[in-house]
Structure formats: structure tokens, C-alpha cells
Amino acid sequence: MTRKRIIALALTLAFALAFAAGCGNDSGGGTAGGDLPKIELTLTLHDPVTSRIGQAMQAWADEVYQKTDGGLTITLFGAGSLAPGPAALDFVMDGAADIGWLFTMFYPGQFTLAEVIALPMNGPTHPAQAAEVLWDLYEAYPEMAAEIDSKVHVLTMYGNPFNFISTVNTPVMSMADLQGMKLRSPAGNIMRVLQLWGASPEAVPAGDVYDALQKGNIAGTMWEWQGLEAFKLYEQLNYYMEGMPVYLGCFILGMNKEKWDSLPQAYKDVLNETTRRSGSVAFGQTFQDAFMASRAAILAETPNANIIAPPAESIAEFKAIADAFTVTWVQENTTANFDAQAYLDFALASAARHAR
């Protein structure tokens, strides 16, 4: 089946489901707020719509609907039902999805400069702080802005809460415990650092991690509490290396550029009002709140869970290798026209300025 055929079928299914859902308004050719047309936008995300993040995204969609007097409906398709997470960027760029919740590490090499916030053990430690850093970089560095703007119209940018190693049978207290261990990991910087630490990372799709853990195909995963709850991974995991936060992932809520350009200015104004820097910071805080709520829920559900805090000397060993990788990242991204060290220094200074 050709890619265009797949996209066409996905769109047909998406709009059929949206029509069945109803949304309490006519998605046809009526008008809202006077002469403005009623428009429906599709939003693809890889988390389930029932997850805490899915619910927060729905709350934003409801706010947009209300502020446009029912003129602009954003319909969520969760758990990869419209586009699998690693395909979401292509779907948005092709117009098969209007908006995508884009985890940049699903797209190796596409958001290299944005992922400066995701350098393991170097950078922001809070999602809202990461939002401020990303917008500072976006406004100060045309290279970083072009990296995003060439692909999508950016609505929000922020981090997820810190990710850590969680395992089924073997607690990780030192680098020696990690040798040869198969761990689910996103692509990009964190996968490379896990390899340097001696692990054997595998890029397992989010929806397949539960089965991979259950069957013993992987020994653990690199994730954060909200994600562990959203995919019920706590039912398989026993050890949580929370005492060593590893990295924050970078999330971009991006919109198809042609679809954005086609919107009435009044709808653009509402979207800008509820997104951009202020909306990013607010959603970053929402992500952190969801993280803490998920942690409490998981530990209440699994009272025998083990929270691991490696000794300081082990953390220092991990950090030394992560720091060496950061030097490599700078070298790889420095060109005759771009000073990657200055860029990293700017990002770290921004993180310190927006510390939470």
C-alpha cells in the first residue's frame, strides 16, 4: 500500500470517528462568531486520550472551542490511532494530521538544536523551565527557529519531567549493573549515552513496551512517571532509579504550516493566546503536576515498588560520561557559521535564570 493511500485512509478514518463523536456542534459548513467558518482540526498524540496528558490536551482544546464560540474544534486522536508517534511529524508535514504532539527524539537529526535541553544530566530539570529555555533559544538563535519553522508552525514547546531508569528484576545502583542490559529508549542523545554507559538500548514503540517487558524482551525502560502510568508499565516494573534524574525530553506541539496559514486571523489569535511562551510554560507545569500525581498513584497501586537512589560515587561515574558526551555534541554541531559551545552556554545560562 502506498504512503498516499495510507494517509488517505487515515484521514477518512479520522474524520469518520470525529463525526461519530459529534463534539456537540455541527462540523459542516456553518459559521461561528459571525461570518467565521466552523473548522475542525485533528491532533495526533501517542499517549492515550485518557492519560493525564491526554486530559490536559483536551482541556486546551475545550478552551479553544469556547474562546472561538464553537468555531474551532480540535479533535484528539490518542495512542497513535491517527499516526504512530515516530510517524507524527511526517503526518503533520504532509497534512494527514493538522496538529502533532511531537516528541523530538522520535525524529533523529530533525531537531538537533532544540534537543540541547535533552543532553543527559546537563540542562533543565523541570518542564516549565525547559519551556522558557526553548523559547529563549527560539527568539535568540535563527538557526534553532529555522530548524522548527521549516517543518511545522510551532504552537508550544516544553520538556517532559525527568526521565529515569526503571527495571523489572535488577536494580541499577551502579554502571556495572547496567552492562549489557536491554532498555527501551528513545533515539538520539539518550540512546547514545546509554550505549556509552554499557547498556543495550532498543527503540521500542511506546505501545509495545508493556508486552516487551512482560515477555522479557527488554529488562527495563527509560521513562518518567506519567508515561509509566499512561501505558500501565508499573504492572511489570519493580525498581525505579529515581535518585538519578537522567534527562528531559523535548516536546513540540506543531501544526501543519498550510493549515495554519488558511485559518481566519481571529482563530490564529485564540491559538496564539493559548500557546506560544505562556501556554508552553503553563503546559510544562501541567506536565510536572501530572508527573507527581502519576508517581503517587503508581506507588499507591504497587506498595512493594522499590525506589532506587544510587550512591554519590556511582552518580558521579555516570555524570562524567554524560559530560564527555556533551563535549562530543558541541564538536558535532560546531560549524564555520555556528558556535555550538556558545549556544550550549546560552542554554545553560537560560536554565539557571529560569530555575524552578
Buried (B, 14 or more C-beta within 10 A) or exposed (E): EEEEEBBEEBBEEBBEBBEEEEBEBEBEEEEBBEEBBBBBBBBBBBBBBEBBBBBBBBEBBEBBBEBBBBBBBBBBBBBBBBBBBBBBBBBBBBEBBBBBBBBBBBBBEBBBBBBBBBBBBBBBBBBBBBBBBBBBBBEEBEBBBEBBBEBBBBBBBBBBBBBBBBBBEEBBBBBEBBEEBBBBBBBBBBBBBBEBBBBBBBBBBBBEBBEBBEEEBBBBBBBBBBBBBBBEBBEBBBBBBBBBBBBBBBBBBBBBBEBBEEBBEBBBEBBEEBBBBBBBBBBBBBBBBBBEBBBEBBBEEBEEBEEBEBEEEBBEBBBEBBEEBBEEBBEEBBEEEEBBEEBBEBBBEBBEEBEB
